[in-house]
Amino acid sequence: MKNYSKISLPLMHNLTELVPGMVALYNIRTGEYIYVNQSIKKILGYSPNDFMEKGIEFVASLVHPIDLPKIIKKNDEALKRANSVGQTTNDSDPIVSFEYRMLHKNGSWVWLHTDGMVYSRTSKGKVEQIVNVSMDITKRKKTEEDLLKLTTELVALNTSKDEFVAITSHQLRTPATAVKQYLGLLLEGYTDKVTEGQKVFLDLAYENNERQLHIVDEILKITQLDLDKVQLRPKIVNISKVVDEAVDALQNNFRSKQQKIFIKKPPSIVKAFVDVEHLRTAIENTLENASQYSYEGRKIAVTLEDVESVVNIKITDEGVGIDSSDFSKLFQKFSRIPNPLSVEAGGTGLGLYWARKVVQLHKGDITVESKVGKGSSFTISIPKKNKASKRA
């Protein structure tokens, strides 16, 4: 063992006066402080003699009442361990560390971080004296408290924002739906005859109203996710059928751009435990993204793969592609990456964000491979049997 008791107190005094922290040599048997350096004056406002003359009871009275029981418990446990190993231990290592508050002479609380080390042992190897080195961490603790308070406030503010968006979106949807119904009645001829010129404007109004409702619905879905209010209703389903339904829902998109869609599936039925509606929408969002960022006449392939415990739905396009440096932006809320088709594609930047969130609720993920000018491949991976989360 290293016998630190051979270091004289004058030498300890000279060494520790250079230390910015408080150094105290304490006899655990007598409860006396044998030495305390001058840093105590700066940290706690007391003189070294205050501790050395008044002893452990006085020092304990300065410790915050919430922290004192924890310190006593940790000290007792540390001494028990140190005594059990005896002189075989490396006494240069701390046997205990803790953070706690002590009362400054001016009445304020000071946060300290203390490391306790064995200074000397009895002839039988039991711990006799401990050196405590304490650093003032009040500023650090204040910063941590401020950050925690700020984080709490930001979370509350974000929740309020999401709730406001949800309420506002719902209020926007109600009159927009009514406008759609009245426009539909006009276009279907349930009122006076509509001229061809009027019909052009009514068609444009109906189309833009549909776009508005689509955007409102997307925002509502996102706020439901962000507020942890998405309720999944998973069941065992044929994934091949879900893929077919997603492709069928976007046939008008493919036809308008003269894009060819190819579907490849395994010969056997592939089943998984999923929420049909949410997974289908996630596939639709990913497919729509492939169509929007592919030129007219290009091919889009959907490949269903049965890989042991996982189902992969791979959507590959011949589109504009994505630089690898932009991969991290793909699934961010409202993120739209500039490319030759970004203006034409439009959109809110919510589709892939929502898709990945929903897939992650199923304990899966969406990954991407892409090269600029060569197209992209998005793979939706869903565990077959792993129970999906009921909520976001």
C-alpha positions in Angstrom: 0.0 0.0 0.0 1.1 3.6 -0.5 1.6 5.1 3.0 0.4 8.6 2.7 0.7 9.2 6.4 4.4 9.7 5.9 3.7 13.0 4.1 4.1 15.7 6.7 1.4 18.2 7.4 3.7 21.1 6.4 4.3 19.5 3.0 0.6 18.8 2.6 -0.1 22.5 3.5 2.4 23.7 0.8 0.9 21.3 -1.8 -2.8 21.9 -1.2 -2.6 25.7 -1.0 -2.1 25.5 -4.7 -5.3 23.6 -5.2 -8.4 25.6 -6.1 -10.6 23.2 -4.3 -11.1 22.5 -0.6 -8.8 19.9 0.9 -9.6 18.4 4.3 -7.9 15.6 6.3 -10.3 14.0 8.6 -9.9 11.3 11.3 -13.0 9.0 11.1 -12.4 7.6 14.6 -12.2 10.9 16.5 -14.4 13.0 14.3 -11.7 15.6 14.1 -10.4 17.6 11.2 -6.6 17.5 11.3 -6.1 19.8 8.4 -8.1 22.1 6.1 -6.6 24.3 3.4 -7.3 28.0 2.9 -9.7 27.4 0.0 -12.5 26.8 2.5 -12.6 30.6 3.1 -13.3 31.3 -0.6 -15.7 28.4 -1.0 -17.7 28.5 2.2 -16.7 31.7 4.0 -15.3 29.8 7.0 -11.7 29.6 8.2 -9.8 26.3 8.4 -9.9 26.7 12.2 -13.7 26.7 12.2 -13.7 23.2 10.9 -10.7 21.9 12.9 -11.9 23.3 16.2 -15.6 22.4 15.9 -15.3 19.0 14.2 -17.6 16.8 12.3 -20.9 17.8 14.1 -20.4 21.4 13.0 -19.6 20.4 9.5 -22.6 18.0 9.3 -24.9 20.8 10.5 -23.9 22.8 7.4 -24.9 20.1 4.9 -28.4 20.4 3.4 -30.8 18.2 5.3 -31.9 16.5 2.1 -28.4 15.6 1.2 -27.0 14.6 4.6 -28.7 11.1 4.9 -27.4 10.2 1.4 -23.9 11.3 2.3 -23.9 9.3 5.5 -25.2 6.2 3.7 -22.6 6.5 0.9 -19.8 7.1 3.4 -20.8 4.1 5.5 -20.9 1.8 2.4 -17.6 3.1 1.1 -15.8 2.6 4.4 -17.2 -0.9 4.7 -15.8 -1.7 1.2 -12.4 -0.1 2.0 -12.1 -1.9 5.3 -13.0 -5.2 3.7 -10.2 -5.1 1.2 -7.7 -3.7 3.7 -4.2 -2.9 2.5 -4.6 -4.6 -0.8 -6.5 -1.6 -2.2 -4.9 1.3 -4.1 -5.5 4.1 -1.6 -4.8 6.7 -4.2 -8.2 6.0 -5.8 -11.3 7.7 -4.5 -13.4 5.4 -2.4 -16.5 7.6 -2.5 -17.7 10.6 -4.6 -20.9 12.6 -4.1 -22.5 16.0 -4.9 -24.3 17.9 -2.2 -25.1 21.3 -0.8 -23.4 23.1 2.1 -24.4 26.3 3.8 -22.1 29.3 3.2 -21.4 31.6 6.1 -23.4 34.3 4.3 -26.5 32.0 4.3 -26.4 30.8 0.6 -26.2 27.2 -0.5 -23.0 26.1 -2.3 -22.9 22.9 -4.4 -19.8 20.8 -3.9 -18.4 17.7 -5.6 -16.3 15.7 -3.2 -13.9 12.8 -3.7 -12.9 10.9 -0.6 -9.6 9.0 -0.5 -7.9 6.9 2.2 -5.0 8.8 3.7 -3.9 6.3 6.4 -4.8 3.0 8.0 -4.4 1.4 11.4 -1.8 -1.3 12.0 -4.7 -3.8 11.3 -5.4 -2.2 7.9 -8.6 -0.4 8.8 -9.2 3.1 7.5 -8.2 5.7 10.0 -7.9 9.0 8.1 -9.6 10.3 4.9 -8.7 13.1 2.6 -11.7 14.9 1.0 -11.1 17.0 -2.0 -14.1 19.3 -2.7 -14.7 21.5 -5.8 -17.3 24.3 -6.0 -19.8 23.2 -8.7 -22.5 25.8 -8.0 -22.2 27.5 -11.4 -22.5 24.1 -13.1 -25.5 23.2 -11.1 -27.1 26.6 -11.8 -26.5 26.0 -15.5 -28.1 22.5 -15.3 -31.1 23.9 -13.5 -31.5 26.7 -16.0 -31.2 24.2 -18.9 -33.8 21.9 -17.3 -36.2 24.8 -16.7 -35.7 26.0 -20.3 -36.3 22.5 -21.6 -39.4 22.1 -19.6 -40.7 25.5 -20.8 -39.9 24.6 -24.4 -41.7 21.2 -24.1 -44.7 22.9 -22.7 -44.6 25.6 -25.4 -44.2 23.0 -28.1 -47.2 21.0 -26.7 -49.3 24.2 -26.6 -48.2 24.9 -30.2 -49.2 21.4 -31.4 -52.5 21.7 -29.6 -53.2 25.1 -31.2 -52.3 23.8 -34.6 -54.6 20.8 -34.1 -57.5 22.9 -33.0 -56.9 25.5 -35.8 -56.6 22.8 -38.5 -59.8 21.2 -37.3 -61.6 24.6 -37.5 -60.1 25.2 -41.0 -61.3 21.8 -42.2 -64.9 22.2 -41.3 -65.7 25.3 -43.5 -63.4 23.9 -46.3 -65.4 20.7 -46.3 -68.6 22.7 -46.6 -67.2 24.7 -49.5 -66.3 21.4 -51.2 -69.8 20.1 -50.9 -71.4 23.3 -52.3 -68.9 23.3 -55.2 -69.8 19.7 -55.9 -73.5 20.5 -56.0 -72.8 23.3 -58.5 -70.6 21.1 -60.7 -73.2 18.2 -60.6 -75.9 20.5 -61.9 -78.1 20.6 -58.8 -78.7 24.4 -59.3 -79.2 26.5 -62.3 -77.3 25.5 -65.4 -73.6 26.3 -65.3 -71.9 27.7 -68.4 -68.7 26.3 -69.7 -66.8 29.4 -68.6 -68.2 29.1 -65.1 -67.4 25.4 -65.0 -63.7 26.2 -65.6 -63.5 28.4 -62.6 -65.6 26.0 -60.5 -63.2 23.1 -61.4 -60.2 25.2 -60.4 -61.9 26.2 -57.1 -62.8 22.5 -56.4 -59.2 21.4 -57.2 -57.7 24.0 -54.9 -60.2 23.2 -52.2 -59.1 19.5 -52.4 -55.5 20.6 -52.1 -56.3 22.7 -49.1 -58.1 19.8 -47.4 -55.2 17.5 -48.2 -52.8 19.9 -46.5 -55.0 20.4 -43.5 -55.3 16.6 -43.1 -51.5 16.2 -43.3 -51.1 18.8 -40.6 -53.7 17.2 -38.4 -52.0 13.8 -38.8 -48.6 15.3 -37.8 -50.0 17.1 -34.7 -51.7 13.8 -33.6 -48.3 12.1 -33.9 -46.4 14.9 -32.1 -49.0 14.9 -29.3 -48.7 11.1 -28.9 -52.3 10.6 -29.8 -52.0 8.2 -32.7 -53.7 5.0 -31.8 -52.6 1.9 -33.7 -55.0 -1.0 -34.2 -52.7 -3.8 -35.4 -53.8 -7.2 -36.7 -52.3 -10.0 -38.8 -52.8 -9.0 -42.4 -51.6 -9.9 -45.9 -49.0 -7.3 -46.7 -49.2 -8.0 -50.4 -52.8 -6.7 -50.4 -51.8 -3.6 -48.5 -49.2 -2.8 -51.1 -51.7 -3.3 -53.9 -54.1 -0.9 -52.3 -51.5 1.7 -51.9 -50.5 1.4 -55.5 -54.1 1.6 -56.7 -54.7 4.7 -54.7 -52.0 6.5 -56.7 -52.8 5.3 -60.2 -54.0 8.7 -61.2 -50.6 10.2 -60.2 -48.8 7.6 -62.3 -51.1 8.1 -65.3 -50.8 11.8 -65.3 -47.0 11.5 -65.6 -47.1 8.4 -67.8 -45.0 6.5 -65.3 -45.0 2.8 -65.3 -45.3 0.9 -62.0 -44.0 -2.6 -61.5 -44.8 -4.8 -58.5 -42.7 -7.8 -57.5 -43.9 -10.2 -54.7 -42.9 -13.6 -53.4 -45.0 -16.5 -54.5 -46.3 -17.2 -50.9 -48.5 -14.9 -48.8 -46.5 -12.5 -46.6 -48.3 -11.6 -43.3 -47.4 -9.2 -40.6 -48.9 -7.7 -37.4 -49.6 -4.1 -38.5 -52.2 -1.3 -38.5 -53.5 -1.6 -42.1 -54.6 2.0 -42.6 -51.5 3.6 -41.2 -49.1 1.3 -43.0 -50.9 1.8 -46.3 -50.7 5.6 -45.9 -46.9 5.3 -45.1 -46.5 3.3 -48.3 -48.6 5.8 -50.3 -46.5 8.7 -49.0 -43.3 7.0 -50.0 -44.7 6.0 -53.4 -46.0 9.6 -54.0 -42.6 10.9 -53.2 -41.1 8.6 -55.8 -43.6 9.7 -58.4 -43.2 13.5 -57.6 -39.4 13.4 -58.0 -39.3 11.3 -61.1 -39.7 12.6 -64.6 -42.5 11.7 -67.0 -42.4 8.3 -68.5 -40.0 6.8 -65.9 -40.4 3.5 -64.1 -41.1 2.9 -60.4 -40.7 -0.6 -58.9 -42.2 -1.9 -55.7 -40.6 -5.0 -54.3 -42.1 -7.0 -51.4 -39.5 -9.1 -49.6 -40.0 -11.8 -47.0 -36.8 -11.8 -45.0 -37.0 -14.1 -42.0 -38.7 -12.1 -39.2 -39.0 -8.9 -41.3 -41.0 -7.7 -44.2 -39.3 -5.3 -46.6 -41.3 -3.0 -49.0 -38.7 -1.5 -51.4 -39.8 1.4 -53.6 -37.2 2.2 -56.3 -37.5 5.1 -58.8 -35.5 6.5 -61.7 -35.9 10.1 -60.3 -33.6 13.0 -59.6 -31.8 11.3 -56.7 -30.6 12.6 -53.5 -27.1 13.5 -52.3 -25.9 11.5 -49.4 -25.3 14.7 -47.4 -29.0 15.4 -47.5 -30.2 11.9 -46.2 -30.5 13.2 -42.7 -32.9 16.0 -43.9 -35.3 13.6 -45.7 -37.4 12.6 -42.7 -37.4 16.0 -40.9 -40.7 17.8 -40.5 -41.4 20.4 -43.3 -38.1 19.5 -45.0 -37.9 19.9 -48.7 -34.6 19.3 -50.5 -33.9 21.6 -53.5 -33.7 19.6 -56.8 -34.8 20.1 -60.5 -38.3 18.9 -59.7 -38.9 20.4 -56.2 -40.8 23.5 -57.5 -43.0 21.3 -59.7 -43.6 18.7 -57.0 -44.7 21.2 -54.4 -45.9 19.6 -51.2 -45.6 20.3 -47.5 -42.5 18.3 -46.6 -44.6 16.2 -44.2 -45.1 13.0 -46.1 -41.8 11.1 -45.4 -41.7 12.5 -41.8 -45.1 11.0 -41.1 -44.3 7.8 -42.9 -41.2 7.1 -40.9 -42.9 8.0 -37.6 -45.7 5.5 -38.3 -43.2 2.8 -39.4 -41.2 3.3 -36.2 -44.4 2.9 -34.2 -44.5 -0.6 -35.8 -40.9 -1.1 -34.4 -39.6 -0.8 -38.0 -37.8 1.9 -40.0 -37.4 3.5 -43.4 -33.9 3.5 -45.0 -32.7 5.1 -48.2 -30.1 4.6 -50.9 -29.7 7.2 -53.6 -27.4 8.9 -56.1 -28.0 12.2 -57.7 -29.3 11.7 -61.2 -29.6 7.9 -60.7 -32.8 7.6 -58.7 -33.6 6.5 -55.1 -34.6 3.4 -53.2 -36.6 3.6 -50.0 -37.0 0.5 -48.0 -39.8 0.2 -45.4 -38.9 -2.6 -42.9 -41.6 -4.0 -40.6 -41.2 -6.8 -38.1 -43.7 -9.6 -38.7 -44.6 -10.5 -35.2 -43.1 -7.8 -32.9 -46.1 -6.0 -31.3 -46.5 -2.5 -32.6 -46.7 0.4 -30.2 -50.2 1.4 -29.5 -49.3 5.1 -29.3 -46.7 7.4 -30.7 
